[in-house]
Amino acid sequence: MENTINVNTIRAFNDFYNIETRHSLVSLVKRTPLALESDCRLHLGLYCIALSYHENQKGALSVIFPGQATEQTIEPDMSMKHTLVFHPDLVPGTSLADTIREWNAYGYATHTSLNLMPDECQLISDCFGSIELELENAMDKHSKKLIVSHIERLLNYCLRCYDRQTVSYEDSSKGILKRFDLLLNDYLSSGNIYEIGIPMVAYFADRLHRSPNYFGDLIKKETGISAQEYIHNRIVEEAKNRISDKDKSINEIAFELGFKYPQHFSRFFKKMVGLSPNEFRALGRNESDKKIE
C-alpha cells in the first residue's frame, strides 16, 4: 500500500529535512533532496518551487501547489537541488496574492519538470540566493516585504519558463482544470459573486460544456477533492486576502463574497480555517515577521 507523508507546516518540512526553522512561513533547502521509498508520496500543504541542476549545467524546474502530491527521486546526473517552500498564510494581504491568483491557472500542469537552459538556471538560482540571504539575516519589519518580493520575482521567472515550454492541455483533465481556474478567477474578481452568489459546480460545468457529474469526476481526479470543495477553498483564499484589508468590515466582505447573511460567512470561515473572521484579522499573522527563537 502506498504510504503518504503529509507535510502541512514549515516546521514539519524542516523536520523532514533535519534543518533549522528560521521563519514560520518560509523555508529553503539547498542540497540534494532526501529520497523517498518507492511506495511513498509527499503530500504538501505548502507552495513549493524546486530547481535541480545537472552535470551539463542545464536544469529542471518544478512548481507544486498546496494539495498536490509529489514523488521525490534523485536522478543520476543531478548535482544540486534548491527547494523553496512557503505557507499559504504568507500570501494574504501582499502583492503575492495577485501573482498566486494568476498562477492558479498553471499550478496543476506542473507534474512534469520543465527543462531549463543554463542562463535560465542562473536567473532562478539568483532568486533563491536572495531569499536565502533574507532568511539568514535577523528578521525585522522589512523582512516579510522583501521575502515576498523575491518570491514574486521567482514566480514570474517560472511563469516565463512555462510559457516558453507550454503544451496544450485543452482537451485533457488538466486542461479542464486550467480553464476552471480561469473562470473561477474571473468570477471572484468580477461582480458575479456579489450579484449571483457563491458559485455552484453546475455553473462552471455548463460553461465548460461538460455535465456536472463528468466535470466533478475530472476535478476529483486532478485535485483529490470535490469541485465544490475546490471552490470553497478558493473562496477562503479570497476571504483571507480581503480580511487583511482592515478598511472593510467583516459584514462588507461577507456580502462581497456572495453570502446573504454575515453570520453564514462567519460559520463557513471558522469551519474552513478554525478561526472566526475577526479572530483571523486580529491575529494578523504578525508572527510571520518574527524570527523563531
URZIJO-V417077 format. One line per field, one symbol per residue. ss: DSSP state (H for helix, E for strand, - for the rest). burial: # if it has 24 or more other C-alpha atoms within 12 Angstrom, else .. A space follows every 10 residues. Layout:
ss->???
burial->???
This chain:
ss->--EEEEE--H HHHHHHH--- -----EEEEE ---------E EEEE-EEEEE EEEE----EE EEEE----EE -------EEE EEEEEEEHHH -----HHHHH HHH---HHH- ---EEE-HHH HHHHHHHHHH HHHHHH---- --HHHHHHHH HHHHHHHHHH HHHH------ --HHHHHHHH HHHHHHHHH- -HHHHH---- HHHHHHH--- -HHHHHHHHH HHH---HHHH HHHHHHHHHH HHH------H HHHHHH---- -HHHHHHHHH HHH---HHHH HHH--HHHH- ---
burial->......#### ####...... ########## .##....... .######### ####...### ########## ##.......# ########## ####.##.## ########## #.####...# #.###.#### ##.##...#. ..##.##### #########. ##........ ..######## #####.##.. ..#....### #.###..#.. ....##.##. .##...##.# ########## ####.....# #########. ....##.##. ..#..###.# #..##..##. #..
